[in-house]
Amino acid sequence: MNALLTSAADAAFETAPLFDCLAAAEEARAANQVERALALWALLRRRFPDEPEGYAAAGEYLRDAMRLDEAEAILAEGRRRCPAHEPIAVLEAWIPHYRGDAAEAERRWSAARAAFPDCFDAYYGGGAMLTTLGRFDEADALYRDAFARFPMSSQLLGDFAAVAQARGDLPEAARRWSALHTLFPDDLDGTVREARALLEQGAYAQAEALVDDLTQRHPDHWQSRLTQADLAQNQGLWAQALERWEAIIGQFPGRPEGYVGAATALRALGRAADAERVIGEGLERFPGHLELERQRALDPALSAPPEPAPPVMVASPVEPAPRVETADERRELVLRFESLGDTAEFGLVQRRCGVDRAGLLRWASTPPDRLVLAFNNNLEGIGEPQFTEIAVERDEYATRDRRYGMVSRTFTPVTALPPAQFTPLHLKRLRHLRRQLLEDLAAGEKIFVYHRQQGVSEPEARALFAAIRSYGGNGGLLCVTHEDGRYPGGTVREIDSGLMMGTIERFATVDLPVEAWLTLCREAAALW
């Protein structure tokens, strides 16, 4: 007997009926006695090897706990012994779905549909994976087949609309969203998804009208209120965003998003002290909350008088750049730059200055040689499931690109979305950000920033600059390293037209050296 099943009562399970063993395992799971529940399910599989329940229950728990290798081994044995059991086939298909392996997940969903043609999950999961793989015509055909079997599924209709959205066929997407509204006028999640899709397109007025109507009809629906606040924030309407975040705090005190959003808006408005107060209130209510802790770690001195600038030595003759004093001027300055990594530091500086534009590499860590390889390959493969690993680090999702070694934070807690929903959405987001970066490279209207604690050599900087300029634009490149005996912090020197090397006294993502970064930005902008 398993070491966790040693009492006299446990010994009875060696002869107890199947139902009693199942009930005991469920009781253990409900009591959060995880290993005991797993031991009881293992006993079930040993005593009743041809009964599917011991495989399905253990596989489902292990899947939800992201112990995917263990889940897969148990479910594979269950499928071998119980090939006609639909839940095992479904659970087995969810495993690669959770891993982000869209090709294998789609193969398993296809097999599940062949074996169980009326299985809802096989269409729901299969359609999502075909969309993720960019096989839009097949996804459309699959959903149309599903509608004949499940004609009143708002979930499938929403995903059908998302196919057109992913394809870039916005009129067709609008038609499909309209059909969802007509058939399911009170489907709140579907309406929010449409508003989010419009927000992604930049169709702010349409999204605003949609959520305004929704909040009037359902004033207590927190997701529509959250979308309203995000709409204002994405447009840089910080005063309006703050008003909406504060309303969320008042109406939904059990949601931490209100505190995070309000603090972000207050920082953008230059009210750092108020931001710190809001963060403190949030942490009193939600101690240890990841994003609130990160916000607390930010430098609260946005609205304080700037520190004396470190000495600046510029190799080429330029007039000293004027100090940027106001929040609006700081925002306009940092908008001219785009972070290429290698840490989140410059992205945090931009956020501190009120710029929260999404960027493919803003939160990424990539060695310089791999970044050059990625640019030389047109960033091919980024956002494709076969090249993207989804992991969990410190209770939030993170990604790693297998080809280029890019490791990136997502700032999405695992509690926000299950992996099955997060993975296709984030892969789609990565592909969108890849297109956005390629457009920025071709336009050549920004100075790209690459900073690395280990240093960037001049040959590495020249290789990266050549890769950036290969897109035909005239974008600049500022590589930032630690100060040294030759170039103290605050120095920006031009080593080629458009290629600059800068030094900083220290790197940090907690006590951010905002003023030092702004000095580098001013000098680089003056040289470019």
N, C-alpha and C positions, 0 to 999 in steps of 0.2 A: 504494500500500500504506500501511496505517496506520503512523504514525511509530514506534509501539512494535514493529513487525515489520519490522526493517531488515536483519537479518543474512542471510547466504547461506542458512543453514538455514531461516530464516523464509520466504525467497523460495520455497522448495519447496512451501509450503502453497498457493501460487497454482495448483498443478497436482496436489496430493496428493489421494488419495481422501477421501471424507467421513469414514470411520472414523478415519483418521489425524489429521484436523483436530480431531475431537471429542476424541480421546485427548489431544492436545496441550493443548487448552483445559482439560480436567479436570486435567491435570498442573499447569498454571499455577495453577488455583484451589487445588489441594491444597497448593501451595507458597506460597500467599497472595500470588501475583503477580496482584492483582485486575485492574488495568487491562490487563495482557497477556491475561488470560483473556477479558475483555470484547472486546478487539480481535480475538481469534481467533473468538469467537462472531459478531462483526460480519462478519468475512471469510466465515464459514460462510453467513450470511444473504445476503451478496452473491453468493457462488458457487453456493449451492444454495437459491434463494429459496423453493422449494416444499417443502423438507424442514423438518419442525417442530423438530428438535433445537436449532438455533441460536436459535430464539425461546424455547423452553421453558427451556433451561439458563440463558440470560442473564436471562430474566424471573424465574426462581426465585431466582437469586443476588441480583438487585437488590431483589426483594421482601424477602428476609431481611435485607438491608442497610438496609431502610427507605428506599430510593431509589425511592419508589413511583411518581412521575410517569414516570421513565425506564422502569420495569418495565411500566407500563400501556401506554406508547406501543409498545414492542416486542411485547407480547402481543396488542395490538389488531391489529397488522399480521400477526402469526402466525395469529390466528383468521381474518382475512380470506383468507389464503392456504391455511390448513390447517383448514377448518371441522370436519373429522371427527376432529381430534386431541383426545382427551379431556383430557390433562394441561394443554394450553393453556387450555381452558375453565375447568378447576379453578383454575389459577393466576390467571386473570383475575378469577375470583370472589373469591379471597382478598384482592385489592387493596383494595376498599372495606371488606372485613371488617377488615383491618389498620388502615384509617383510622378505623374506628368509625362508618362510614356504613352503619348496619344496613339501612335501606330499600333502598339500591342493592345491597348485598351479597345481601340476600334475593332481589331481582329476578334477579340473576345466578345464584344457586344454583338458583332455580326453572327458569331457562332451561337450566342444565346438566343438571338431572334430566330435562327434556323431551328433550334431545338424547342423554343417556347414562343411561338409567333404572337401570342397575346400578352407577353411580358412587357409591362409599361416601361420599366427601367431600361430594358434593352434598346428602346427607341429614344428615351430621354438621354441616356448616357452616350449612345451611339451617335446621335445627332450632334451633341456637344463636341465629341471628338472629331467628327468629320469637319465641323466648322473650324476647330482648332488647327486641323491639318490643311485648311484652305481648300478643301474639296467641297465647294459650295453647291455645285449642281447635285452631287450625291446627297448632301445634307437636305437640300430642298425636297428631293424625291423621297427621302426617308420620312421627313415630317409629313408630307402629303399622304404617304401610306399610313402613317400613324394616326392621322386625323380620321381616316375611315374606321379605325379601331377604337380610338379614344376621342370622339368628336367634341367633347366638352372639357378639354384640358387647357386651362389658361397657361400652365407651365410650358406646354409644347408650343402654344401660339406665341408666347413671349420669346422662346428660343428660335422659332421660325422667323420672327422679326429680326432677331439678332444676327441671323445669317445674312440677310440683306444689308444690315448695318456693317458687318465685317467685310462684306464684298465691296462696300463703298457705293452701293446703289441706294442713295438716300430717298428718292421718291418712292421706290418699292418698299423700303423700310417704313416710311411714313404710312403707306397704305396698309401694311401689316399691323402696325401699332394701332391704327384706326380700327381695324377689324377686331383687335383684342378689346378695345374700349367698347365697341358696339355689342360684342357678345358678353363681355364681363365688365360692365361699367363700374362695379365696386371692387375690382381686383386692384387693391392698393399697391401690391408689390410690382405688378406689371406696369402701372402708371409711373411708379418711381423709376423703374428700369428705363422706360422711355425717356423720362426727364434726364436721367443720367446720360443716356446715349446722345441726346440733344446737347447736353453740356459739353460732352467730349468733342462734338462737332463745332462748338463755339456758337450754336444757335441759342443764345442766351434768352432772347425775348420769348421764343416758343417754349423753352423749358420753364421759364418763369411763369408764363400763363398757365401751363399745365399744373405746376405744383401749387400755384395760387388757388386754382379751382379745387384741387385736392384738399388743401388745408382748410378751405372754407366748408367743404362737405364733411371732412374728417379732421377736426381741429386737434384731436388727441393722437394723431398718427405721427410718431416721432421721426420716422424715416423721411417723410415729406418735409418736415421742419428742418431736418438735417440737410436735405438737398437744397432747400431755400438758402440756408446759410452758406453752403458750399458755392452756390451760384454767385452770391455777392463776393465771396472771397476770391473765386477764380477770375473775376473781372477787376479785382483790385479795388472794389468799393468797400474800403475797410471800415468806415463808420457804419454803413448799413450792415456789413457782416457782423460787426461787434453787437449791434442792436439785436440781431437775430440769434447770435450765440448766447447772449444774456437772457433772451426770452426762453431759449432751450433749457438753460440752467434753472430758470424759475419754474418751467412747466414739467421738465423731466429731470428732477434732481438725481435720479438713479442712473443717469447716463454720463459717463466721463467725457464724451466728445464735446459737450458744451464748454467745459473748462478748458480743454485743449484749444478749441477754436477761438474762444474769447481771448486767451493768452496770446495766441498768434496775431490776432487782429490788434490787440493793444500794443504789441511790440512794433507792428507795422506803423501804427500811429505815433510811435515815439513815446509811449506811456509805459516804460519798462517797469516802474515801481508798481503800477496797477496790475501789470501782467504777473509780477511775482506774487502779489496778493491773491490773485485768482488761482494761480497754481497751488499756493499754500492751502487755499480752501478746498481745491480739488483733491489734494493729497490727504487732507483730513478725512474726506469722505471715501476716497479710494486709495488707501495706503499701498505703496509699492507699484502703482499703475505705471507701466513701462513708458508710455509717451509723456505722461505728466512728470515722471522722474527725469526724462530727457530734457523736457522744457525747463525744469528747475535748474538743470546743469548749465543752461545757456547764460552767457554774460548779461547781467541785468542793466548794464550801463549804456544802453542805446541812446537814452535821452540825456545822459550826463555830459558835461563838457569834455571834449576830446582830449586824450593824453597828448603831451608834446610828441611830435612826430620824430621817429628815429632819424639820424642823419641820412641824407640821400646823396649818393654819388652816381652820377649819370655819365656814361662814357661818351655819348654823343651830345652835342651842345643843344640843350632845350631850356626854355624858361621854366622856372619852378611852377609846378601845377598848383592852382589855387586850392585851398582847403575846402572840402565839401562840408557844409555846415548843417543843412536841413535834411529831414528824412526824405523829402521828395527828391532832392539832389542826389542823395546817396543811392536811392532806388534807381534813378536814371543812369547813374554811373555803373552800377553792378549789372544792370540789364544788358550792357554792351559786352558782357563776358559769358562764356559757357564753360562749365567745369567738365573736364575729362577724367576726374579722379586725381590721384590714386587713393584718396580718402574722402570722407564726407565733409571735410573742414570748409572748403570754399562754398559748398552748397549750403552749409549752416550759416556762413557769413551772408550769403545772398538772402536766405530766409530772414535773418535778423534785420536786413535792410528792406524787407517787405516784398521780396521777389521769391515766389514759390512756384515758378514755372517748372513743370516736370522735365527731366532730362535723362537720357538713356544712361549716361555715365556719372550723373551727379552724385550718386551714392555708391559708386562702384570702385572696386580696387582691381587694377589691371597692371601687370608689369609693362614697362615701355616697349619691349620687343613684341609682346603679344598684342599690344594696342596698335602698333605699326602693322602687324599681320592682319588684324581685324580691318583696319582702314584699307589696306591694299587688296583685301578680299571683298570690299564693298559692304562690310558688316554682314555678309551672308551667313545665314543660319541662326542669327540672334532671334530669340522668340520662338524658334521651332522646337517642338517637344523632344525630338531625338537628340538635341544638343543642350537642353536645359534641365538642370537638376533643381528640384524644389526641396529645401531643407528647413528645419526649424532650429533657430538659434536664439537663446534667451527669450523664449516664448513668443517669438515672431517669425514669420516666414522670411527666408533668404533664398537667393538664387545663385547658381553658378553655371557659367557657360562652359561646356566641355571643350569647345574648340579653342577659345581664346583665354580661358582661365579667369574671366570676369566674375568676381564675387560681389554681390550687391545686396544691401538691405532693402526691404520693401516697406518698413514701418507699418505692416499689417499684423496685428496680434492674431495668434492662432484661434483665439476665441471669436474673432470677427466673422470668419467664414470657414466652413469645413474645406479640407483640401480639394474635394471633388468640385466645389464651386470656385475656389480661389485659383486653381491651376489654369483652367482655360481662360479665365478673365485676365490673369496676369500675363500669360503668354501673348494674348491679344494686345495688351498694353505694351509689352516689350516690342512687338512688331511695329506698333504705331510710333513709339519713341525712336526706333531705328529709322523709320522713314523721315521723321522730323529732323533727326541729326544729319541724315544725308542731305536734306534740303538746306540746312544751315551751312553745311560744308560747301555746297555748290554756290550758295548765295554769297559767301565770303564777307558777311557784314559783322562778324563778331571776332573777338579775341578769345581764343580757346586757352584754358588754364589747365596745366598739368603740374601737380605738386606731389612730391614723394619724399618721405622722411629719409630713405636710404640714399637720396641724391639722384640727380639726372645729369649725365655727362653731356658735353657739347655734341659728340657724335650721336648720342641717343636723341637729343633735342632736334638735331638736323634731320634725322631719319623720320621722326614724328612730324616735323614741319613739312617735309617733302610729301609725306602721305596725305596730310591735310590739304596741301596746295594741289595735289593730283586731281582733285575734284573740279578744278577750274576756277574756284573762287580766290579771293585775295584775303582770306581770313588771317588773322595774326595768331601767334602762339606765344604764351608766356609760361616758361617752365620755372618753378619756384623750388628752391632748395634751402637748406640751413645756411645761415651766414658763416663766413669763414674769415681768415685773417686778411684776405685781399678785398672782400666785398662784405661790408657790414650789413645788418638788417635794414631793409628799405631801399637797397640798391636795385635799380633796373638798368640793364645795359643791353643794347641792341647788337647782336652778333651777325645779323643779316637783315635785310629789309623785311620787316614783319615778324622776325624771330627774336624774341627777347628772353633773357635769363634774369631772374629776380632772386633775391635772398630775403629771408625772414629770420627774426631772432629765435622764434620757437614755433613749433606746430602744436596745436591742441584742438580737441573737439569738445572740451568741457569749459575751461576758462578761455573762451575764444579771443584771440588777439585781433579784434575787429578793426581797430584803427590801423594796425600794421598792414592788414590786407587792403584797406582802403587806400593807404599810401601807395602800395604797389599798383593798385588799379589806376590811380590818378597818373602815376608816372608812365605806366604802359600805354594808357589812352593818349597821353601827350606825345609819346614816341611813335605810335602807330600811324 
